[in-house]
Amino acid sequence: MRDTVYFLVFDGFADWQAALALCEVRRPGDWRVVTVGFTRAPVVSMGGLHVRPELSLAELEFGRAAMAIVPGGHLWQRGEGAAAVAALRQLHGAGAVIAGIDSGVLALARAGLLDGCRHTGNWAGHIESQVPGYTGAAQYDARELAVSDGGTITASHLGSVEFAREVIRTLDLYAPADREHWYRLFKHAQLPPWCVGEAVAA
């Protein structure tokens, strides 16, 4: 039963980038959000949050994984995190969607997940400058802040709202019209129709 969304944590992970996505994943109560570290040792996020991973990479349950979310962090810019890259490749092969934002996209590229699908990232040329084996440049879409394709979600560091929208869509949270209202609310501060009357009354 695929009921789990894994969220990778490590020293210096960018804690804000997937915050909207994680809140929406948990809201309906149908999905487990589980933090995963390289080990179970506590880590400190870029914003100073102390997080104790619930599982280590060695404890992943591949049959339960619906999605794995990879935030950005200097770890990826330094070319580290090989154990996570290997785990992401294995999770994807087992049927989970792999979602990366900011430099977390580099982990997907190192796992070979972006060579055959449309994707985006921080800026054109960033991935090939960091990942020598990457062959997906022709499918890089610089026009979008977030892209879903081929069992992956990729997003720019400027696209946390778009990233959340793609996670919501991929996990089939809410009706399609409600997803659009959600996006307009968080991206453009446009209240959904059912809130307009409440706002006027207030």
C-alpha positions as CSV (number, residue, x, y, z in Angstrom):
1,M,0.0,0.0,0.0
2,R,1.5,3.3,-1.1
3,D,0.6,5.6,1.7
4,T,3.9,7.3,2.6
5,V,5.6,10.5,1.5
6,Y,9.3,10.5,2.5
7,F,11.0,13.9,3.2
8,L,14.8,13.8,3.1
9,V,16.5,15.8,5.9
10,F,20.2,16.5,6.4
11,D,22.3,19.2,8.0
12,G,21.6,22.5,6.2
13,F,18.5,21.4,4.3
14,A,16.3,24.3,3.1
15,D,13.4,23.9,5.5
16,W,11.0,26.4,3.9
17,Q,11.1,25.1,0.3
18,A,8.6,22.2,0.7
19,A,6.7,23.6,3.7
20,L,3.5,24.3,1.7
21,A,3.6,21.0,0.0
22,L,4.0,19.0,3.2
23,C,1.2,20.9,4.9
24,E,-1.2,20.1,2.1
25,V,-0.1,16.4,2.0
26,R,-0.9,16.0,5.7
27,R,-4.1,18.0,5.7
28,P,-6.5,15.3,4.3
29,G,-5.1,12.7,6.7
30,D,-4.7,10.0,4.1
31,W,-0.9,10.2,3.8
32,R,2.0,9.5,6.1
33,V,4.8,12.1,6.0
34,V,8.0,10.5,7.3
35,T,11.3,12.3,7.7
36,V,14.4,10.3,6.5
37,G,18.0,11.0,7.2
38,F,21.3,9.5,6.1
39,T,21.2,8.1,9.6
40,R,18.8,8.6,12.5
41,A,21.2,11.2,14.0
42,P,19.6,14.7,14.6
43,V,20.2,17.3,12.0
44,V,19.9,21.1,11.9
45,S,18.1,22.8,9.0
46,M,19.3,25.9,7.2
47,G,16.8,27.9,9.3
48,G,18.1,26.4,12.6
49,L,15.4,23.8,13.2
50,H,16.5,20.7,15.0
51,V,15.0,17.6,13.4
52,R,15.4,13.9,14.4
53,P,14.8,11.7,11.4
54,E,12.2,9.0,11.9
55,L,14.1,6.6,9.6
56,S,17.5,6.2,8.0
57,L,18.0,5.6,4.3
58,A,18.6,2.0,5.1
59,E,15.2,1.7,6.6
60,L,13.1,2.9,3.7
61,E,10.0,0.8,2.9
62,F,9.9,0.9,-0.9
63,G,6.5,-0.7,-1.2
64,R,4.9,2.1,0.9
65,A,6.6,5.0,-0.9
66,A,4.2,7.1,-3.0
67,M,6.7,10.0,-3.2
68,A,10.1,11.2,-1.9
69,I,10.7,15.0,-1.5
70,V,14.2,16.3,-1.8
71,P,14.8,19.9,-0.6
72,G,17.8,22.0,-1.5
73,G,20.9,22.5,0.5
74,H,24.7,23.1,0.1
75,L,25.2,19.3,0.4
76,W,24.1,18.9,-3.3
77,Q,26.3,21.8,-4.4
78,R,29.3,20.1,-2.9
79,G,28.5,16.9,-4.8
80,E,27.8,14.9,-1.6
81,G,24.9,12.7,-0.7
82,A,25.7,9.6,-2.8
83,A,23.7,7.3,-0.5
84,A,20.6,9.4,-1.0
85,V,21.1,9.5,-4.8
86,A,21.2,5.7,-4.8
87,A,18.1,5.5,-2.7
88,L,16.2,7.9,-4.9
89,R,17.1,5.8,-8.0
90,Q,15.8,2.7,-6.2
91,L,12.6,4.4,-5.0
92,H,11.9,5.7,-8.5
93,G,12.4,2.2,-9.9
94,A,10.0,0.9,-7.3
95,G,7.3,3.3,-8.5
96,A,7.6,6.3,-6.3
97,V,7.5,9.8,-7.6
98,I,10.7,11.7,-6.8
99,A,10.3,15.5,-6.2
100,G,13.2,17.8,-6.0
101,I,13.4,21.6,-5.5
102,D,16.3,24.0,-5.8
103,S,19.6,22.2,-5.6
104,G,17.7,19.0,-4.6
105,V,17.1,18.7,-8.4
106,L,20.9,17.9,-8.7
107,A,20.3,14.7,-6.7
108,L,17.6,13.6,-9.2
109,A,20.0,14.4,-12.1
110,R,22.8,12.4,-10.4
111,A,20.4,9.5,-10.0
112,G,19.8,9.6,-13.8
113,L,16.1,10.4,-13.4
114,L,16.1,13.6,-15.6
115,D,17.8,12.3,-18.7
116,G,14.6,11.1,-20.4
117,C,11.9,13.5,-19.1
118,R,11.0,17.2,-19.2
119,H,12.2,19.1,-16.1
120,T,13.4,22.4,-14.8
121,G,15.7,23.8,-12.1
122,N,17.3,27.0,-10.9
123,W,18.6,28.2,-14.2
124,A,19.7,26.8,-17.6
125,G,23.2,25.3,-17.4
126,H,23.1,24.8,-13.6
127,I,22.6,21.0,-13.8
128,E,25.3,20.3,-16.4
129,S,27.8,22.5,-14.5
130,Q,27.3,20.2,-11.4
131,V,26.5,16.8,-12.8
132,P,29.0,15.6,-15.5
133,G,26.9,12.5,-16.5
134,Y,23.7,14.5,-17.1
135,T,22.3,14.1,-20.6
136,G,18.9,15.8,-20.3
137,A,19.7,19.4,-21.2
138,A,17.5,19.2,-24.3
139,Q,14.5,18.6,-22.1
140,Y,15.2,21.4,-19.6
141,D,12.3,23.9,-19.6
142,A,13.5,27.3,-18.4
143,R,10.0,28.7,-18.8
144,E,8.4,26.9,-15.9
145,L,9.1,27.2,-12.1
146,A,7.9,23.6,-11.6
147,V,7.5,20.6,-14.0
148,S,6.0,17.1,-13.6
149,D,7.1,14.4,-16.0
150,G,8.4,10.8,-16.0
151,G,7.7,10.1,-12.4
152,T,9.6,13.2,-11.3
153,I,8.8,16.7,-10.0
154,T,11.4,19.4,-10.4
155,A,11.3,23.0,-9.3
156,S,13.3,26.2,-9.1
157,H,14.3,27.7,-5.8
158,L,11.8,30.5,-6.7
159,G,8.9,28.0,-7.3
160,S,7.8,26.7,-3.9
161,V,4.2,27.4,-4.6
162,E,4.4,25.8,-8.0
163,F,6.2,22.9,-6.5
164,A,3.4,22.4,-3.9
165,R,0.8,22.6,-6.7
166,E,2.6,19.8,-8.6
167,V,2.8,17.7,-5.4
168,I,-0.9,18.3,-4.8
169,R,-1.8,17.3,-8.3
170,T,0.4,14.2,-8.4
171,L,-1.1,12.9,-5.1
172,D,-4.6,13.8,-6.4
173,L,-5.4,16.0,-3.5
174,Y,-8.6,18.0,-3.8
175,A,-10.7,18.5,-6.9
176,P,-9.0,20.1,-10.0
177,A,-11.0,23.3,-9.6
178,D,-10.0,23.5,-5.9
179,R,-6.4,23.1,-6.8
180,E,-6.6,26.1,-9.1
181,H,-8.2,28.1,-6.4
182,W,-5.5,27.0,-3.9
183,Y,-2.8,28.1,-6.4
184,R,-4.4,31.5,-6.9
185,L,-4.7,32.0,-3.2
186,F,-1.1,31.3,-2.3
187,K,0.5,32.8,-5.5
188,H,-1.7,35.8,-6.1
189,A,-3.7,36.3,-2.8
190,Q,-6.9,35.8,-4.7
191,L,-9.6,34.5,-2.3
192,P,-11.6,31.4,-3.5
193,P,-15.3,32.1,-4.1
194,W,-16.4,30.5,-0.8
195,C,-14.2,32.9,1.2
196,V,-15.2,36.1,-0.5
197,G,-18.4,36.5,1.5
198,E,-16.6,35.8,4.7
199,A,-13.9,38.5,3.9
200,V,-16.6,41.1,3.1
201,A,-18.5,40.3,6.3
202,A,-15.4,40.7,8.4
